[in-house]
Amino acid sequence: MVRYSKVQFRQLVSEYETHITFTPMILAQEFSLSQRARDSDFSTNASERGTFKMMEVTQHHSRLVKGALIAQLGGNDPFFMGHAAELLKPFVDGLDINCGCPQSWAYKEGIGSALLRKPDLVRDLVRGIKARCGESFPVSIKIRIDDDLANTSRLIKTAMAAHVSFITVHGRTRHQASSEPVSYDAIKFAAQEATTSADGPTPTIANGNIFTLADAQRTRELCGVRGVMSARGLQENPALFSGYERIPLAGVQRFITLSARTGFIFPLYHRHLSDMLSNYFVNKEERKYFNSLSSPATVLNFLEETYNITPGPLSPIYSIF
């Protein structure tokens, strides 16, 4: 999610059974060269990773596992990719290379979905990270499917040869809007391609149109993937993976608490709340009124008067550079 998965939102979803969270796409070159970019693009805190129960298949019991934070990088230069990764490594559990962003500015810059037909460059980007962070440090890629699945296969095989840890597959091409259907057959094809390697299978994660826990379960079964990723669905319902049909108001309160006095810029804060409350607004007029609010104070007044929500005790958010 470009811009939207800042630390406040990541911590919220991790408290509702989201096991792996991703930062917004961080531009590797700018992050490497600019202290201002580092201050702006990445912050974390000691408690943003949640804990969840993982079933031990062989032992038939569960154990507590801490969630993971992955920093997603955008770029096309192995040197800057590696340098940005090295700066981030002490604070994250893995690095992801964005090979799927369909936005026109990203494509023109030669990043995101512009990498889908450049498997050798993707290989070099993976190697650039591993050269600075070590072979064992998790490095993944996020891709979109290609109109010609032979290109998807080539990209997956090349990334596997570079020893990526997992591959996230969005089931649309770079030309398709989010209103168009996801190709589950194409995701399944990609997942099957990732199983054929002398070094063993590479886990795949499906992405696209995950709006409910039932969507997640159905997609996993249809595509034969190891996990699922949600973006727009989680924006509207951060409690999606806990099985809630909409986020409980206690979750909204938690979000405003996490956001209070942390420097979370108002437009993002406001947009997140508008998305979360979309299933609470009684009509279009109420939504329109909420969207017209122009300050944190007026938003907090609305939440208190309408839902009896006020911020709770604060927890700190840390910038790390």
C-alpha positions in Angstrom: 0.0 0.0 0.0 1.7 3.1 -1.2 1.8 5.6 1.8 -0.9 3.9 3.9 0.9 1.1 5.9 2.7 3.3 8.4 3.6 2.1 11.9 0.3 3.1 13.5 -1.7 1.1 11.0 0.7 -1.9 11.0 0.5 -2.2 14.8 -3.3 -2.1 14.7 -3.6 -4.9 12.1 -1.0 -7.0 13.9 -3.3 -6.9 17.0 -6.0 -8.5 14.8 -4.2 -11.6 13.5 -2.2 -10.1 10.6 0.9 -12.1 10.9 3.2 -10.3 8.5 3.1 -6.6 7.8 4.8 -4.5 5.1 5.9 -0.9 5.1 4.8 1.3 2.3 7.1 1.1 -0.8 10.4 2.9 0.2 12.3 4.4 -2.7 15.8 2.8 -2.3 17.9 5.5 -3.8 16.3 8.4 -2.0 16.4 6.4 1.3 20.1 5.7 0.8 21.0 9.3 0.0 18.7 11.5 2.2 18.3 11.7 6.0 15.1 13.5 5.4 13.8 10.5 3.4 14.9 8.1 6.1 13.1 10.2 8.7 9.9 10.4 6.6 9.7 6.9 5.2 10.4 4.6 8.1 9.6 4.5 11.8 8.8 1.6 14.1 8.3 0.9 17.8 9.1 -1.9 20.2 5.6 -3.4 20.1 4.3 -3.1 16.6 4.7 -6.8 15.9 1.8 -8.8 17.4 1.9 -12.4 18.7 -0.3 -15.1 17.5 -0.9 -18.8 18.0 0.6 -21.2 15.4 -0.6 -24.8 15.2 2.1 -27.4 15.3 0.8 -29.9 12.8 2.8 -32.8 14.1 2.4 -32.1 17.8 -1.3 -31.1 17.6 -0.8 -28.1 19.9 -0.1 -24.4 19.4 2.8 -22.1 20.2 3.0 -18.4 20.4 4.9 -16.8 17.5 5.8 -13.2 17.0 4.7 -11.5 13.8 7.1 -10.2 11.2 7.8 -6.8 9.7 9.0 -6.5 6.2 10.3 -3.3 4.5 9.3 -3.0 0.9 11.8 -1.3 -1.4 11.3 0.2 -4.8 14.2 0.7 -7.1 16.2 -0.6 -10.1 19.8 -0.1 -9.0 21.4 -3.0 -7.1 23.8 -0.7 -5.2 21.2 1.6 -3.8 18.9 -1.4 -3.2 21.6 -3.1 -1.2 22.5 0.1 0.7 18.9 0.8 1.7 18.4 -2.8 2.8 21.6 -2.6 4.9 20.2 0.5 6.7 16.9 -1.2 7.4 18.1 -4.7 8.3 18.5 -4.1 12.0 14.9 -3.1 12.4 13.0 -5.5 10.2 12.6 -9.2 9.6 12.9 -9.1 5.8 13.2 -7.0 2.7 10.7 -7.1 -0.2 11.3 -5.8 -3.8 8.3 -4.2 -5.3 8.0 -5.6 -8.9 4.3 -4.9 -9.3 3.4 -1.2 -8.6 1.2 -0.3 -11.6 1.2 3.5 -11.1 2.4 5.4 -14.2 5.1 7.4 -12.4 6.7 4.2 -11.0 6.7 2.6 -14.5 8.3 5.7 -16.0 11.0 5.6 -13.4 11.7 1.9 -14.3 10.6 0.5 -10.9 7.6 -1.5 -9.7 5.8 -3.2 -12.6 8.5 -2.0 -15.0 10.6 -4.9 -13.6 8.1 -7.6 -14.6 9.8 -8.3 -17.9 13.4 -7.7 -16.6 14.1 -10.9 -14.7 17.8 -10.5 -14.9 17.6 -7.1 -13.2 15.3 -8.5 -10.5 17.9 -11.2 -9.9 20.6 -8.6 -9.6 18.5 -6.6 -7.1 18.0 -9.7 -5.0 21.7 -10.3 -5.1 22.4 -6.7 -4.2 20.5 -7.0 -1.0 22.0 -10.4 -0.1 25.5 -9.1 -0.7 24.9 -6.4 2.0 22.6 -8.3 4.3 23.8 -11.9 4.1 22.5 -14.9 2.2 20.3 -16.0 5.1 18.4 -12.7 5.5 14.9 -13.1 4.0 14.4 -11.3 0.7 11.1 -11.6 -1.2 9.5 -10.1 -4.3 6.0 -8.9 -5.0 4.8 -9.3 -8.6 1.8 -9.0 -10.9 0.9 -11.5 -13.5 1.8 -10.9 -17.1 -0.5 -11.0 -20.1 1.9 -13.7 -21.3 2.4 -16.2 -18.5 5.6 -17.3 -20.0 7.0 -14.0 -18.8 5.7 -14.7 -15.3 7.3 -18.1 -15.3 10.6 -16.6 -16.4 10.6 -14.0 -13.7 9.7 -16.6 -11.0 12.4 -19.1 -12.1 15.0 -16.4 -12.2 14.0 -15.1 -8.8 14.1 -18.6 -7.4 17.6 -19.1 -8.8 18.6 -16.0 -6.8 17.1 -17.7 -3.7 14.2 -15.4 -2.9 12.5 -16.4 0.4 8.9 -16.1 -1.0 7.0 -14.6 -3.8 3.7 -12.5 -3.5 1.6 -12.7 -6.6 -1.1 -10.1 -7.4 -3.7 -11.7 -9.7 -4.0 -8.8 -12.2 -1.7 -7.4 -14.9 -0.2 -4.0 -14.6 -2.8 -2.6 -17.0 -5.8 -3.8 -15.0 -7.7 -1.6 -12.5 -8.7 -2.8 -9.1 -12.3 -3.0 -10.3 -11.4 -5.8 -12.8 -11.5 -9.5 -11.6 -8.6 -11.3 -10.2 -7.3 -14.3 -12.2 -7.1 -17.1 -9.6 -5.9 -19.4 -12.4 -2.9 -17.2 -13.1 -2.0 -17.1 -9.4 -2.3 -20.8 -9.2 0.0 -21.1 -12.3 2.5 -18.9 -10.6 2.3 -20.9 -7.4 2.9 -24.1 -9.3 5.8 -22.6 -11.1 7.4 -21.8 -7.8 7.3 -25.5 -6.7 9.6 -26.7 -9.6 13.2 -26.2 -8.5 16.1 -28.4 -7.7 16.5 -26.4 -4.5 12.9 -27.1 -3.5 9.7 -25.0 -3.6 9.5 -21.3 -2.9 6.4 -20.3 -0.9 3.9 -18.1 -2.6 1.3 -15.6 -1.3 -1.8 -14.6 -3.2 -3.0 -11.0 -3.3 -6.1 -9.3 -4.8 -9.7 -8.9 -3.7 -9.2 -10.2 -0.1 -12.0 -8.4 1.8 -13.1 -11.1 4.3 -11.6 -14.0 6.1 -13.7 -16.3 3.9 -12.1 -14.6 0.8 -8.7 -15.4 2.3 -9.5 -19.1 3.0 -11.1 -19.5 -0.5 -8.2 -17.9 -2.3 -5.7 -20.1 -0.5 -7.7 -23.2 -1.4 -8.2 -22.2 -5.1 -4.6 -21.2 -5.7 -2.6 -23.6 -3.6 -0.7 -20.8 -1.9 0.9 -20.7 1.5 -0.7 -17.4 2.5 -2.7 -14.4 1.4 -2.1 -10.7 1.5 -4.8 -8.0 1.8 -4.4 -4.2 1.1 -7.7 -2.5 0.4 -9.6 -5.0 2.5 -7.5 -4.3 5.6 -7.8 -0.5 5.0 -11.5 -0.8 5.4 -11.5 -3.6 8.1 -8.2 -3.9 10.0 -9.7 -6.8 11.9 -10.4 -8.8 8.7 -8.0 -11.7 9.6 -9.7 -12.1 13.0 -13.0 -12.8 11.2 -14.8 -9.6 12.0 -17.1 -8.3 9.3 -16.1 -4.7 10.3 -13.6 -3.4 12.7 -14.9 -3.2 16.3 -15.2 0.4 17.6 -12.6 -0.7 20.2 -10.2 -1.1 17.2 -11.0 2.4 16.0 -10.2 3.7 19.5 -7.0 1.8 19.4 -6.0 3.4 16.1 -6.6 7.0 17.3 -4.7 6.1 20.5 -1.7 4.8 18.5 -1.9 7.9 16.2 -2.1 10.5 18.9 0.9 12.8 19.3 3.1 10.7 17.0 3.3 13.1 14.1 1.0 10.9 11.9 0.1 13.4 9.2 -3.6 14.3 9.2 -4.5 13.4 5.6 -3.4 9.8 6.1 -5.0 9.6 9.6 -8.2 11.0 8.3 -8.3 8.7 5.3 -7.7 5.6 7.4 -10.6 6.6 9.7 -12.9 7.3 6.8 -12.2 3.8 5.4 -12.6 2.1 8.8 -15.9 3.9 9.5 -17.3 3.1 6.1 -19.5 0.4 7.5 -20.7 2.6 10.4 -21.8 5.7 8.6 -25.6 5.8 8.5 -25.8 7.4 5.1 -23.8 9.2 2.4 -24.4 12.6 4.1 -22.7 11.5 7.3 -19.7 10.1 5.3 -19.5 13.4 3.3 -19.6 15.4 6.6 -16.8 13.3 8.1 -14.7 13.6 5.0 -15.1 17.4 5.2 -13.5 17.6 8.6 -10.2 19.4 8.5 -8.4 19.0 11.7 -7.6 16.3 14.3 -9.7 18.1 16.9 -12.8 18.1 14.7 -12.3 14.4 14.0 -12.0 13.6 17.7 -15.1 15.6 18.5 -17.0 13.6 15.8 -15.8 10.3 17.2 -16.7 11.2 20.8 -20.1 12.6 19.9 -21.1 9.9 17.5 -19.5 6.7 18.9 -18.3 7.7 22.4 -14.7 7.1 21.4 -11.8 9.0 22.9 -8.1 8.2 22.8 -6.7 5.8 25.5 -3.3 5.8 27.1 -0.5 6.6 24.7 2.4 4.4 23.6 5.5 5.8 21.9 6.4 5.6 18.3 10.1 5.7 17.4 12.0 6.9 14.4 15.2 4.9 14.0 17.7 6.9 12.1 
